[in-house]
Structure formats: C-alpha cells, structure tokens
Amino acid sequence: MTKNAGVTTHKIKWCDLRCENADFAKTDALDGSCRTFLSLWCNKLEKHVTKNSPCEVLFGKRRPTTGF
C-alpha cells in the first residue's frame, strides 16, 4: 500500500471546499488555473494542497504511482 498515498480504505475524505479546513487558494501565491481549479489552501496544514485528492491531513502527501 505504500504506492497508494496512504489510503487503505474506500471511505476517503477528499480535499475539496466541503472540508472544514479548506479555503480558496491564496491570490498572491498562485496565478491562472492553479488559483481557481487545481489547488486549495489547507488551514490545518497552512499550505496549498491539490484539490480533489485524498486529504493530506489524514493520508499524508500525495505520491505518484506511475513508476516512471
């Protein structure tokens, strides 16, 4: 399971604006599509995180699984 971003269950909490810790991306840190579509500000981690990915607070930082 080390290649699965720490996710061990199908009951995944996703990083989206429904999360109590999520906020819109900081406008002074990003531009273009990153600010509107690709990232969110996590108030708990105090950093930008990837939108619609498994919650980094619960599952850790997302890791690539392609093996390239």
C-alpha positions in Angstrom: 0.0 0.0 0.0 3.0 2.4 0.0 2.2 3.4 -3.6 -1.4 4.4 -2.7 -0.8 7.7 -0.8 -1.5 6.1 2.5 -5.1 5.3 1.6 -6.2 1.9 3.0 -10.0 2.3 2.8 -12.7 3.1 0.3 -14.0 5.7 2.7 -11.8 8.5 1.6 -12.1 12.1 2.7 -11.4 14.2 -0.4 -9.7 17.7 -0.5 -12.5 20.0 -1.7 -14.4 23.0 -0.5 -16.7 20.9 1.6 -13.8 20.3 4.1 -13.9 22.5 7.2 -10.1 23.2 6.8 -10.3 24.2 3.1 -10.3 27.7 1.7 -9.7 29.3 -1.7 -6.1 29.4 -2.8 -4.1 32.5 -1.8 -4.2 35.0 -4.6 -0.7 36.4 -4.0 0.9 32.9 -4.2 -0.5 31.5 -7.4 -1.8 32.6 -10.8 -4.1 31.3 -13.5 -5.7 27.8 -13.2 -3.8 26.9 -10.1 -5.6 29.6 -8.2 -9.1 28.6 -9.4 -9.1 24.9 -10.3 -6.1 23.0 -9.1 -5.3 23.9 -5.6 -6.9 24.9 -2.2 -5.4 26.4 0.9 -5.5 24.0 3.8 -5.9 26.0 7.1 -4.7 23.0 9.1 -1.5 22.3 7.2 -1.1 26.0 6.4 -0.1 25.3 2.8 -1.6 24.9 -0.7 -2.8 21.3 -1.4 -4.0 19.6 -4.5 -7.8 19.9 -5.0 -9.8 16.7 -5.3 -7.0 14.5 -4.0 -7.2 12.4 -0.8 -6.9 14.6 2.3 -3.3 15.3 3.2 -4.1 15.7 6.8 -5.4 12.2 7.1 -3.5 10.3 4.4 -0.2 12.2 4.0 1.3 13.9 1.0 0.1 12.5 -2.3 2.8 10.4 -4.1 2.9 9.5 -7.7 2.2 5.8 -8.6 3.3 5.6 -12.3 6.8 4.2 -11.6 8.5 6.4 -14.3 
